[in-house]
């Protein structure tokens, strides 16, 4: 590396600025992170060495400020490894996974630091603290306890070593999935292979091929390509090939096989739980959630599962009826389901996605999301073409409130590419807080990543209704980060209990299907024609169709997750475990799971959703009940409700216990019935 200053160590003077992505190279990260970790250790040492009696300001607020440089560099690093990686960056990621994990373990297991934090914790109710300060004390003390701070020295060391090994395994797991996704293409080289595909899908496949240096269209394992291909292609043989590649990610013999990694990760987590005195990892993980214990999660999953299987039978009967009418006599298989569901959707609801998508051009749907944010929360989004992100496809916006005051920056990264992991997610480069040096405030820098199949150069990217849902979902997470209004970084934005974090995102999906919103923004990209009212009627009527299929697939994955992390015996063969459990549960082969264990990145690319994939359903109970408040008001943009939603949910971060935050918005605890109705599981 040359002798020029490391761009990761150059602090921008403007809070509304971005890192110098054009100058950052993989080789910059190791020295920058080494420097930042050393600085963080020095800050902690000074905090511990002070002679003053521990109090909130000199211990909790000071600890919350410490490590600001490290967190800033880590944010850049993790965003690039997810969104714009390379072999060089992946090598750095593998090399740094264990040292970074060891650093944070050492911080949270520092006995002197914990003694000071614990002293403030024990005195918190007598110290005249604000409710938010008390919350910070409680959450920080719990963070340390769950990181092993209360263990005996030998156990602390083992817990930290387990964390370091897990960090390496998590990085390798995610890289292996990305390898399998990038390595597969299904070539569509003749007219027959393209037959039956709508023009937009053929164009997207051609664009995917061009991005890979190919002259012909290809189907990749990007969800925005493979899912519609499975829905539209009449070529059953090609559907089977694509489907097998999709479900087989991470399950190929050789250097990128995730099966031994998943097995080892489960074993290490079980040992972590044992060190903490828990019966299993699920018990350990769920202790710091709204659910609190596996039994409450199982009660929810079991109720939904028992209702969804009969509903799936009813959907299957419709598909089989369509197959019989078409003279098809083969058995319905997993690679057939989406194709025949599309035939039923078109025949029963006169709803053809190929006709719908021209009304859902990406720029229009982004404008719709921004418009909803303005109507609800007074936010305005202005492009900042002068700011360069890490990829040319990333749009940068400055966000302001109704009074014109800067709120933060928002980065929109919408397109799939080989260097980007699959899925959709929200992340940050900076968190909102007011606890900088000298009380300086920090504005949030929020990113949304989607994986839409990019349109041809002369055409916009067209979204399916499911893509629109994804766009609004991730934007809901983005708003949760942008609207944060708390004093301390530990309590900021989306850093909340995992089964609460999906509430703001899933709730915002509702505005993406609101008639008022679609009437204004769903316009044909060529003619400007608004989506006809008859089509709005059909969309609404068809909304429950396919819900049983999606519910069974999601719930099956949540069941496998929780069972694997609660298994009383080691899971030696993750594929056999999954197969036997699903056979016992009665999962039909023609439905399958959302995510199979060898490519289940929610579980194994990190621990955020480990023993916690259920959280989407838990949060759906909250959001369906919350949306009922707007339905009862008769106005999706009711100003009183919108103000309360912002004040109680979107802006509070983790400064308020989530159950109390929800009750402050709704006036009571959430009811389960709205969620069951929304999924068509009760009338």
Phi, psi and omega in degrees: 000144183286177186270006179293154181304143178289118184296338179287342182257006179261113184280125175289142181283336186260125178297332180265058181223170180240158173302160180280071185302328182291342181251351182281130178239156179309323182293345180285337192288315183301309179294324180293317180290323175301314179297315183293323178293319178297318178298318179297317178299321179294320178298317180294318180299318179294322179297316183289325187282346184297146184278341184296146176300138182300130171219181186299312186293313186278353181237297185289310180294322179294318179295323179297327178282328187297148176080018183299317179296317180298315180296322180295316181290320178299321180299316177298314182300309184292326177293319180290320180294336178271324192251338184206061186274177179203165176304322180294317180291324177296322177297318177297319179300315179296319183292326187266349184303309182291313179301320179294317178298317180296323179298310183292326175297317180297322178296311186280354175248011178290113185298317180295319179294316180296322179301319179292315180297318182293326177296317177294321179300315183293334184258008192298327184277350180251001189265004179069032181279153172288162177303323179292320178295320176299320179297318178298317179301312183294317182291322180292315178300321180291321176304314182293316180299319182284346175267002175102010185297335182265001179282162173294157186308314181296320179291322176301315181297319179293318180300318179294319179296321176299318179298320179295316179294320178298321180299318177297315181295320178300316180297316180296321180301309181296321179294325178294320177296316178300320178301311183294325179291319181286333186281338186265132166219139174255110184285133175248083192260359180223167183300322182296322181293331180270350184300137177086349180275135177295158184303319183297325181286320176298319180294319179294322178293322177295319178296319178298321176295316181299321179295340179255013177075023182251150182268357183240161178291149176221149169260127178253181179271014169293128185305324182288350173255310188288324181295310177295328177298316177296334180276334187246334187287124176281352180282097184298325181293321179288323176300317181296318179300313181295317182297316181295323177294321182295312183280347183266005179303135179078004186239031179251136178302148176120199188293338185251023181283119182272352183299313178292330178293315180298319179300315181292320179300315179299320180294318180293321179294322177299321178292320176303314181298319179297319178300328181274004178078020181258153181292329181198173184292327179298318178298317179297312186292318187282348178298338181248049178221172173296325182294323176076326185207152180303326184302321181290327177291314179301322180300319179290312182298318182295319180297315181293317180300314182293332177277329187283326183299313176297324177295324176295322177301320180293320177294319180299321180300322178294320179293316180295325176296319178294321178297316180296319179296332179272001179078021180267128184244003178281161180288142177293126179243172184300325181281358177263336193303309185294326179296311182286333173297322178294323177296318178295317181301318181289321185280319185276327186244002183049042185241108183247114182301328180296329178277330182289318192302325178301342177274352184242056176293140184307313180302323179293321182286327173296316178299324179296316179297317179296320180298317179297320178296325178289315182295322183279315193236002178076016183275146175234142183241119181239127181299141174242081181291347179281346180262128182259124177272193185278352179209147184297337182280352185273124177268137182245132181231143167266135184251132180233157178269184185297335179271001180088004179281140180296134178257321181165195176244148178230125179250129183246110181245097195259346192252148174287148173201159184299336183271009186238136180291160183284172178093193179218142184200162173248143176213179182224153167256339176207145179258151173282136170190174179232037186235034175283179178303129181070020180079017181295144179268151177242132177266146183283145170239111192245140178240141166246127174248125171240175180226054179283144176288121186291138178289167178298158184306329183261012182224151176286162171285128181255135184256149169275166174304325178292323176297320179298319177301315179298316180301314180291324178300307182294326177294328174298318173300316180302317178295325178300322177284319184290324184273358180308136182218073183229169183273336192229142186296327181296337182256009192277144166055239186271008179279066184237177177301140191298327181273008171251337189294334181276354178299306181298327182285313181291327177297319183293339177303329184299324180291338178288348178241008178293134181302317181301320180290315182292323178300326183276324191244339181277089183236141180300130188293340180262317186262341185079001180296138177284155178299122184301148180301324179299324179288325175298319176300316182293320177302315180294318181294325184273358190299327181276342180293131182090353181294325179296317178301311181293323180294315179298315182296317179294310185295325176301316179295322179293323178294315179299316179303305185294319181294320180296323181275357178244003185299133180283344178237154180302140177271095185281328182231101187294328180291315178295320179301312180298314182298314183291321179295316182289328174295318178296324181278348178084027177291122178292141180299330184282354178260303180077189183247157172299314184222128173269154188304322182294343177233022185278084186293331175307324185269321196242353172272359179178178183254007186303318182250011178295131187058024186216017178293342177299343194298332179296321179287320177300313180293331179294327174301317180292312187289325178295320177292321179295319179296328177301331178298318178291322177297318179295327179284342180074019183206114181294345180240029180308120188295325180293314178295319180299318179296319179291324178298315178296313186292323188264332188242297190291331185260351192274344183053225178255023181284349179228140176303132191298325177297319178292323178298317180293317180297327177296326177283311191265340182087000181192174174287160181287148175260149182277337187302318180301323177295315181297321177295317182299328178269005178072024183264347168220161179280000000 
